[in-house]
Amino acid sequence: MRKRASKNIGYKKERVVLSDILPYEVPPFFSNRYFYNFLINHKISIVGDEIRFKKDRSGTLEKLIAILFGLGNSNKPKKNSSNYDYYKIDLEKSLVTIPFKFKVTHKDNDFRELTVIHPINQLHLIGFYDKYRNTILDNSSLSKFSLRRAAKVSSLKYFKDSSNKSRKSKSPEIEIIETTDKEYTSLKTFFSYKKYSNIYKFYESYEYQRAEKRFDNLLKFDVSRCFDSIYTHTLPWALINKKIVKDNIYSAKNSFGGKFDKIMQQMNYNETNGIVIGPEFSRIFAELILQRIDRNVEKALNEKGYRYKEDYDVYRYVDDFFVFYTDEKIKLEILNTYKLKLQEYNLFFNESKTKNFTKPIITNITIAKEEIRKLVEFSMIFQFYENEAKSQIGLKYYSSKDIITNYKLILSNTETSYKDLQNYFLSIIFNKLKGLIKKIQIEQEVLFDLFSQKRLKILEINSSSGEEREENEKKLQSTREKQADQEKVLKIYHQQLYKNLNEIIELTFFIYSVLPRVTYSIKVCHILFRIIDFIKNQESTKKAYLSKIPYVNDDELKFIAYDFDKKHNLFKKIFDGISIVFKRSSSSEYAEVETLYLLPIINELGHHYQFDEILLTKHFNVNINTTKLNYDINYFTIISLLNHIKRNSKFNHLRQKLQEIILKKFTKFESNNAEDTFLLIDVLTCPYISNTDTDANNFRKKVLNQIKFFDNGTTNSEKQNIIENIGGVYSNLFFTWKGSDIGIELNTKRGHSVY
C-alpha cells in the first residue's frame, strides 16, 4: 500500500481546540478548525489576567474578540507598545460561563446531554494543557488496569487524503491529523492513548485471548452514570489525599488537581456535581480519578493476598470493567472492593449492567457479528461476478430484502438487538461499497490505458510504411480485441453495480431507520455521499476522456457513467429514503442532530431534489402558520436549517420565522452563555440570514442594537462598517459558511469515533 504524503508541522499548543474540546456528535459544518486558525493567525492567548491579541488597526478584531469571549461592550482594549493589544479580565468572573448543552438519543427512550463549552473556556484550556500536559501524563500512568490512558503528546501532521482525489481540483483538501506511529484520518486527540483506541480492539487482542486462556470466567460491569455522578472536588482527593486536601484547602486549590477542579466548575456554571459530557478533556478528568481507584483496589487486594495477573486480571476501558477470574471467592472480593473504593469518590457500581461469562468466553454480540460478516461476504450485492460462476462461488441473497430477513434471523437466534449491531453492519456496508467502487475504477483504468495504447498505435501507423506499418496494424488489432474484451467486463460490472447500489441504498435505510442515532447518521451519510460522489465523478471522468483522447467516442465510454435515467433513479432512491426518515415523525428535542446530518446529502443531489417548506418546518417543529413560535429550537438546528435553505426563495417563510426566533432568544442575551455567543457569531457571518446582503446587514444591525452592543453615539455608517468588516473578514469561525463541503466534513469524522 502506498503511503500518504505527510509533513510534520510541529507542536502547537492551540491544537487542543481541534482535538479535545468538541463532542463527536456536533452537526456537519460545525467545528473548531477555523477557530484554531483564528487563534493562530491573531496570536490570541490568555496571559495572566489579560487576553492578548495581535494589533489590528481596523478595530474589527477587538470587536469580534469582545463578542467571542463574552467581554461585553464596556470592556475596552488596552494598547501595548509592542506588537499586541489586550483586554484586562477578571478570571474569577469571566471564566464562569453557561455551556451550550444539547441532547442526543442514547438508549431506548433515553438521551445523553452533550456539551460545547464557551469560547473563553476553550481559550483557557489551551494554557492549562500547555502547562500541565506532563502532569496529566504522569497521573495517567498509575493504574495497571487501564486500557485507554494518555501515553504521550501526539505529533501533528498534515496528510493528503487520496480518497477524495477527484474533488481536489475544485476543493483542495489537506487534513490535520494526529499520529503516533499510525495513520489517522483526522486529528483525534491531543494525547496518544494506550492501549486501545476502541473497546472492540480489546476484544480482538492477544491480551484478551491470553486472559481467557488463564482464567475460567469473565465479569463485566461499569460505573453508574459516571460523568453525571463525578463530584469535581474528588480529583484533588484522588491526586493528593482527601484528608490532606480538606486540611489544606488553600494550597490544594493551587495544585494541579485543584486547578483542574476549578476549570471544570467554571465551564459548567460553577457546578460541582457532574462534569460536562462529550469532550476529551472530560474523559481525562474522569480517567485521573479512576486511575487512583484502580490503584487503591489493587493495593487492597494485594494486602489480602490476591496477586494481580496470578489470581485475577482486571482491565478497564474508561468506566467499563472486565474482571477475569477462576475462583468465585476472588470475584466477590474484587466486586466488594470496587464498590467500597468507588463510593469513597462518590461513584457507584451499576448493578443492572453486571454480566458473567464462562468459558468459552464469547458474547452473543460477537457471534452475531460473525454471522453478519458471513452474510455480507456471500451476498451478491457486495460482489462483482461472472454470471455462470455465481453458483460455483456460493453467492446468494441477491436482494436487500433477503439480507434483511437473514439479519433478523441472526438477531433472533443470538438474542441480540439492532442497537448491538447497527454500527457494525453500517461499517461493513461502507467498506464493501468502497471495495466495489475501487474495483470498477481499476477496470476503467485498464480500459483507459488501452485507449491510450490504441491512440499511439494509430499514430505509429500513420507515420510508418511497409512491413513496419503492417506490424503496427497487427498490434492495433490486438489492442482493439483487448479493448473489446475489457468493454465486456466493464459492461457486466457496470450493470451489476447499478443493481448493487440500488440494493445497498435500500439496505442502508432499513438498518438506519429502525434505530436512528447520530453516530449511525454519520455512517449512513458516508455511504450515501460515496455513492453520489462516485456517480458525479464518473460523469466528469467521461467528459475528460472524450475531450482529451482522440479516437474515443461516446459509445465506447457508455459503461463509464450512468445515463440520465439510471443516475436519477439512484438519486431519487436516496431522496425518497431520506424523505421517509423526515416524514416518520417530528424531531424530538434530543434527536434533531441525527437528521441534521442528512440535510447536506439532500443538497448534494442537486436542485431537482428539495424538501418542501412544510416538511422541514413540521419535522423541526417550526410552525410558520401561527404567531406562536417554538423558541426551544436550539443553535445547531437554526444554523443547519439556514445553511440548507440558503437564499432559496421557496423557504422565505421559514427564514422569516428563524429570524423571529433569533430575535426572541436575544431578548435575554447573556455574553457568558455559550449558545448565545455561538448564535451571535453566526448571525454576523451567515450569508443566508436574509435574501440579500442589504437585508442581512439590516437584520444584523437590529440584533446588535437589541443586545446593546454598540457604544452610545455610534453612527449608522460606523455600525454598518463594523458589521461588514466582521462578516467579510471572518466568514467562517465555527460554522463553515464559505466553501462548505460535506465530503470534507465526513472525512474528518473517519477514524474518529466516540470512545
N, C-alpha and C positions, 0 to 999 in steps of 0.2 A: 504493500500500500504506500502510495506516495505521501510523504509528509507535507502538511500545510506550511506555507511560508510564515515565519514568525519573526517578530522583532521585539526584543526586551526593552521596555521603556522605563524600567526602574521603579523605585518605590515612591509613591505619592501618598501622603497621609490622607488627602481628601478622598481617596478611593473608598473609604468607609461608607460614604453615602451611596456608592454604586452597589455595594455588596451586602451590607449588614443592617440597612435601615428599613427597607420596604418589605412588606409581606409578599409572598409569591403571587397571591391571588388578586393583585390590583388589576384593573381592566387594561386592555390594549391601549397603547399610546400614552399611558401614564408611566413615567419612570423618573429616575434621578440622573439620567445621562446628561441632560442639558444643564441641570443644576450643578453637577460636578464641573462641567466646562465653565459655567458662570463663576464658580468659586475660584477655579484655577486662573482664569483669564483676568479677573479683577483682584486677585490676591486677597480674598476676603477671609478673615480669621478672627477668632476671639483671643485677645492677649490681655490678661488681667481683667480689668473692668472696661475694656474697650473692644468695639467691633471695628477692626481696621479694614481699609479697602484702598485700592489704587486711586490716585487723584483722577477726577473726571470734571473737566471744565463745563460740560453741558448742564450739570446739575441733575441729569436724568438718573444716573446711577444711585445717587444718595436718596432720591425719592423712592426708587424701587427697593433699596435696602431697608428703608423705613417701613415699607409695606410688608416685605418678606419676613422681617424679623420682629414684627409687632412693636415697633418703637414709637408709633404714634406721630402725630403731626407737630407736637410741641417740642419733641426732642430734635435739636438742631446739630448737624455735624460740625466738628471742630477741624480746623485746618492744621496740618503739621508742616513744618519747614522742609521736611524730607519728601519722599515720594508717596506718602499716603495721607489720607484723611481718616477720621474716626468718629464714632458715636460713643459717648460715655453711657454705660448702662449699669443698672443695679442688678447684679447677678441673682441675688436672692429673689427679686420680684420678676425680672424679665424671663427667667427660665421656668417659672411656674405657668404652665400652659394647659390648655384643654386639647387633648388629642382628637383626631378625626377617627371615629370608630364606625366600622361598617360590618354588617353581618353576612356570613355565607352559610349555605346549608352544610351541615357537618354529619349528622346522623339522621335516622328516620325521625321526622317531626322535631328536629332539634337544630341548633345553629351554633356557630362559633363566631365570636366577636373579635375581629382583627383590627389592627391599629396602624394609622400613619401619624407619626409624631410631627409636631410643629417644626418649621424650618430652623428656628433658632436653637432648638434642642438637637437637631441634626448637626448643625454647625458646632455646637458644644461637644458632641460626641467625637468629632474629629480630633480635637485636642486631647480628650480623655484617652482614646485609643492610642494616640501617638505617645502619650506619657506613660501609659500603663500596659502596653502590649506585652512586654516581657513578664510583668507581674501576672497578667492573665495566663500566659503560657506556664509559668511556674506553678500556679494554683490549679492548673488543669491536669497536672501530672501526679496528683495524689492517689487517685484510685486505680487499682489494678483491674477493676471490673468494667470500666467504661469502654464502649465501642466507638464512641464519637466524641473525641476531645480535641481541642485546639493543640496542634503539634508544632507549628511554626508559622511565621508570616509568609503568605504566598507571594510568589513572584508575579509580576504583572506584565502581560504581553499583549501585543496585537496579533491576531491570527486572521489571515484572509480565508474566508469561507468559500469553498468551491461548490457547495450545494445550490447556491443561488447565482451561479456564474452567468446565466443568461440575462439576469436583471442588472448586472453591474454596469452595462453600458449607459443606462439611463440613471442608475442609482448606485454608485459605487458604495460597497459595504465593507467596512473593516470592524471587526468586533473586538471589544476589550474583554479579555478573559483571564481567569486565574488558573494557575497550573502549579503542580508540584510533581514533576516527573511524568505527568499525564496531561493529555489534552482535554479541555472542556470547551463548550461552545458558548459560554457566557461567563461573565465574572460572577462567581458563585459566592465566595466568602472571603473576608479579609484574611482569615487564617486558613491553612490547610488542616484537614482533620484526619486523625487516625481513630479507628482503623477502617471504618466503612462509611461511605457517603450515603448509603441507603440500607435500610434494615434487611432488604431481601438479599443483598450481597452476603450478609452474615449467614443466612440460611444455606447458601450455596458454598460456604467456605470450608476449607480443610479444618479450621478451628472448631466449627460446629460439628463436623463429622467425627473429629477426634474426641470431643466431649461425649458424643453419643456412644462411641466405642467403649469408653472408660466407665460410663455410668448407665444405669438401667432406666432412669426416669428423668423427665423434664417438667419443671413447674414454671408457668408464665404468669406474671402479674404486673400491675402498673400502679402509679400513684393517682389517686382520685383527683381529677380537675387540677392537675399540678400547677399550671401557670396562674389559674384563678385563685389558688389557695396560698401561694407564696406570700409570706409576710416579709416585706423588703428588709426589715431590720435583722432578719436571720442571716443575711450574708456576712455582716461583721461577726456574728456569733460563730459562723462556720469557719471563717478565716483566722479568727483570733481565739476567742473563747467567750461564751455567754456571760460568765461571771465577771471576767476582766472587762468586757465591754460595758456592762452595767455599772461597774465600779469606777470606770474611767471614761465617762460618756464624751467629754470634750475631745480627748486625744483619739478616741475611737472614731469620732466624726471626721477627723482629719486623716484617717488611714485610707488605704485603697478601698477596702470594703465599705467604709463609712461614706466615701465619696460616690462609689457606685450605687449604694443605697439611696443617697440623696438625689442622684441623677434620675433613677428610676421613679422616685416620687415626683420630682418636678415635672417630668414629661407627662405624667399621668394625673395632673391637677392635685398634686400633693397626697395622692392615695398611697397608703402603706399596705393595704390588703389587696393582694393580686398585682400582677405586673402586666404590662401590655403584651399582647399576643400577636405573633406573626414575624417580627423582625429577628434577625440572627442574634443581635446583642441580648435579647431576652433569653434565648437558649443558652448563651454563655453564662448569664446571670444564674439561671437555674442549674446549669452544669456545675458551677463552682460550689453550690450548696450540696448537690447530690454527690459530688466528689468526696466531701467531708463525711457525709452519711455513709457512703461505701467504706471509707477508711475506718469509721467507728464500728461498723458491722464486722469487718474483717478482724479488727482488734478484739472485739468482744468474743467472737467465735474462737479465735486463737487462744484466748485466756481459758476457754472451756475445753481446750484440747482438740479442736477441729481444725484440720490443716487444709488451707486453700490449695486446690489442684490435686490433693490427695483424697480427702474425704468429700469434697464437693467442688463445684465450679460455678461461678456466677458471672454473668455478662449483663451489662446494662446499656441500652441504646436510648439516650435521653431519659424518659421516665418509664420505659418498658424494661422489665427484668426477666432474665432467663436463668433458672437455677437447675443445674444438673446434679443428681444425687442418686444414691442406691438405697441407703438406709432411711426409712421413713422418719426415724427419730431426728436425723440431721435436718431433714426438710422442715419439720416443725420448729426446730431450734432456729433455723435461718429465718423462717417466717416471723416468729415471735420477736426475734432480734430486730428485724427490719421495721416491724410495727412500732417498737419502742423508740428506735433511733429516728424514724420519720416523725413521730409525734414530738420529739424534742425540738423539731424545727417547724412545728405546726402543719405538718403534712401527714396525709393519711393513706392507708392501704386501701386499694379498690377491691373489695370482696367480690363484686359481681363479675369481674374480669379474670378471676383466678382460674387457670386451666391446668390440668395434669395430663401428661402423656407418658406412655410406657413404650418400651422397645417393641417393634421398630418405631422410632420417633419420627413420625411423618403426619402432618396435619391433613385434614380434608381439603384445605385450600391448595396444598402442594399437589395432591392427587388430581384435583380439578384442573389445575394449571397444565399438568402434563397431558391430560385428556384434551384440553383445548388446543395445546400445541400440535398434537397429532391430528386433530380435527382440521386445523388450518393447513397443516403440512400436506394432507392428502385431498385437499379441496381444489377443484379445477379453477375456481375464480381467482386463485392466487398463483396460477401457473400458466406457462405457455407450453403447448404440447402439439405433437402431430396427431391428427385425428385417429389414425389407425393404431397409434401407440397408447391411446387413452386407457384401454382395458389392461394392457400389459404392465403399466406402471401403477395401477391401483388407484387412479384418481376417481373421486366421487364427489357428492354434494355440490352439484353444479350451481344451484340457485341459493340465494341468501336465505330463502325460506327453509331449505334443507339444513343449512348450518344453524339457523336459529332453533329449529326443532331439536337438533342434536345438542346444542348448547343448553337448552332447558333440561334435557335428559341428564347431562353431566351435573348440572346444579342439583337436580333431584337425587341422583344416585350418590353424590358426595355430601349431601346435606349442607351445601354452601349457598350463598346468596349472591345477587347481582353485585352488591357493593364490594364483595370479596374479590371479584374477578374482573370488574369493569375496566379498571385501569390497565390491567394486564392484557385483556383482549384488545382494547383500542391500540395499545402499543404494538402488538403483533400485527394488527391490520396496517398500521402506518409503516412498519418495517417491510412488510411484504409488498405494499404498494410501491415503496421506494425501489424494491428489487425488480418489480415489473417494469417500471419506468426506465430504470438503468439498463435492463436487458434490451428493451426496444431501441433505446438510444445507441447502444453498442451495435445493434444490427443496422441501424441507419448509418452509422459511421462507416461500416463496411460498404454499404451502397454508395455513399458519397465518395469514398476512396475509388470505387470502380468508375464512377462518373469522371473523376479526375484522370484516371488511367486512360479512359476512352478518349478524353479530350487530347491527351498527349499523343496517343496513337494516331488520331486523325491528323494532328499537326505534323507528325513524323511522315505519314503517308503523303501529305501534300508537298512535303519538301524532299521526298525521295523518288527514286525511279528504278526500273529494272527489278533484279532479284530482291534488292533491299525493300522495294515497295511491296512486292509480293509477300515477303516475310512479315512486314508490318501489318498487312491486311489480315494475315492469319492470326497474328496476335490480337488485332482488333476484334476479330470474330470470336476468339476465345474469351476476351473481356466481355463482349456482348452476351455470350452464353452464361458467364458467371453472373453478370448483371441480371439476366432474366431469372436465374435460379434464386438470386438474392431477393428479387422483387416478389417471387412466390412466397418466400419465407416471411417477408415483411407483410405481404397481403394477409397471410394466416394470422400473424401476430397482431396486426392492426385490427382485424375483425374480432379476434379474441379479446383484445384489450378493451375494445368498446363494450363488449358484453360484461367483461370483468369489472370495469369501472361502474357500470350500472348496478351490478350486484354489490360491490363494495360500498357504494353510497347508501344503498338500501340497508345493508347490514350495519353500517356505522350509525345510522339514525335510530335503528332499533335498539342497539346496545346503549346508546346515549339517552334515549327518551325514557327508558324505564326508570332511570335514576340520575337526573342531571346534577352535576357538581361543577364547580369552577375548574378544577383540575381536569375533569373529563371534557369540559368545553374546550379547553386549550388543545387537548389531543384531537378532538373532533375537527377543530379548525386547522390543525396541522394536516390532517388527511384531506379535507376539502380544499384547502389552499394549494396543496401539492397537485391535486387533480386539475384545478383551474389554471394554475401556473403552467403546468405541462401542456395543456391544450393551447394556451396563448403562445407559448414558446414554439410549439410545433408550427403554428401559422407564420411566425416571424422567420423561423428557420427555412421554411419552404420558400418564402419570398426572397430570402437572401440567396439561396442556391439558384433560383430561377434567374436572378439578376446577375450573378457572378460567374456561373459556369455555362459556357457555350454548349450547344448540342444537348441541353437538358430541357425538356418541355414539361408542361403542367401535368400531362398524363403520366409521365414517368414518376412523378412525385405525388401521385394521388394517394399513396399509402403512407404519407408523412403526416399531413394534417387532416383532421376530420372535416367533412363538408359542413355546410351551414346547418343542415337538419340535425346531424349527429351531435355537433357541438352544442346546439341549443337544447337538444333533448337532455344532454348531461347537465347543462346549466339549469334547466328547468327542474330537473330532479333534485338538484341541490337546493334551489329556491323553494320548491314545494316542501322539502324536508324541514328546512328552517321555519317556513311559514307554519307548519303543523306545531312545531315547538312553541312558537309565539301564540298560536291560537288556542292551545290546550288550556291555558289558564293565565290569569294575570300574574305579574311578577309580585312575589311576596316581598316583604321588607328585607328578607335575608336571602333572596335568590336572584336579584337583578343582575349581579355581576356575571352570573352564568350566561345569560342571554346577551349581555353587552358584548361578549366576545364574538357572537355570531353576526352582529351588525356589519362589521367591516368585510365579512365574507360576502354579504349581500352586495356591498359596493363593488367588490372585485368582479362580480358577474356583469356589471355594466348597466347602462341606463335603461335597458329593456326590462330590468328586474328591480322593482322598487316596491316596498311596502306602502300601503296607503296610510294616510294620517290616522285614520280611525283605529287601525290595528295597533300602531305604535302607541297611541295615547291610551288605548284600553289596556294593553299589556303593562305599561309602566305607570298606570293609574294617574295619568294627566288628563283631567276632564276638561275638554276645550269647549263644551257646550253649556257651561254654567259659570257663574261668577265665583262659585266655591271651589277653591283650588286645594290640591294636596301639597302642603308645604313641607311634608316629611320626605319628599324626594331629595335624595342626597346629592352631594357634589359629583360623585362618579357618574350617576345617571344623567345629570344635567349636561355635563361636558361631552359625554359619549353621544347623547342624542343630538347635540349641536353639531358634533363632528360628522354624524351620519347624515343629517338633513342638509348640511352645508347651506348654500344660498338658494336652494330649490324652492321656487315659489309655491309648489303644491303643499309645502309644510308651513306656510305663513302663520296659520292659527296656532300650531304647536310652538313655533318660535316666539310668538307673542306671549303665550302662556308661560313659557320658560322665563322670559323677561320679567313677567309679573311675579313669578316665584322667587327669582333672584332679588328683586327689589324688596319683597316681603321679608326674605331671610335677612337682608341687610338693615331692616329697621332695628334689629338687635345686634348689630355688628360688634364683634369683640376682636381686637387685634391679637389677643393671645389665644384665640380659638383657631386651631389648625384648619378646620373645614372652611371657615370664613376667609382665612388667608389664601388658601389654595383657590377658592372660588373667585376671589377678587383678582388674583393674578391672571386667571384665565379670562375673566371679563375684560381685562385690559389688553389681552393678547389674542383672543379668539376672533378670527376674521368673520365667523358665521353668526355672531351675536345679533346682527341685523342684516338686512338685504343689501345695503350699500355701505361704503366706507363712511359716508357722511352720517347716516343714521346710527352706525356702530359707534362713532365718536361721540355723538349726542347722547346715546344711552350710557356710555362710559362716564361722561361728564355728570349725568344725572345720578349715577351710582356714587361717584366720588363726592358730589355735593351732599348726598344723603348721609354719608358716613363722616361728613365734615373733615375731609382730607385736606382741602386747600386752606392756606393761610387767609385770614381776613384781608381783603384788598387785592387778592389775586384776580387779575382781569380775565375776561373770557378768552382773549387771544393767548394769554400765558397758560391758561388751563388747557387750551387746545394744543399748544406746543408740547406741554408735558405729556399729554395723552398720546399724541402722535409719536413722540420720541420713544416712549416705553413700548408701544405696540410695534413700532418699526424696527427698533434695535434688538428687542428681546422677544421675538415672535414665538420662540419655544423656551419654556423654562421647566415645567413639569409635564404638561401635556403637549404632545407633538402635533402642532397645527400645520407647520410648514414642512413639506416633504414627508408626510406620514406614509408609512408603508407597512401593511400588516405582515408581509413576509419577513421583514427585519424584526418586527416585534415578536413574532412567533419564534424566530430563530434565536433570539436572546433567551427564550424560555427553555430551549432544548438543553438537556443535561442539567437543568436547574430545577429540581423538583422540591416539593415540600418534604422536609426531612422524614 
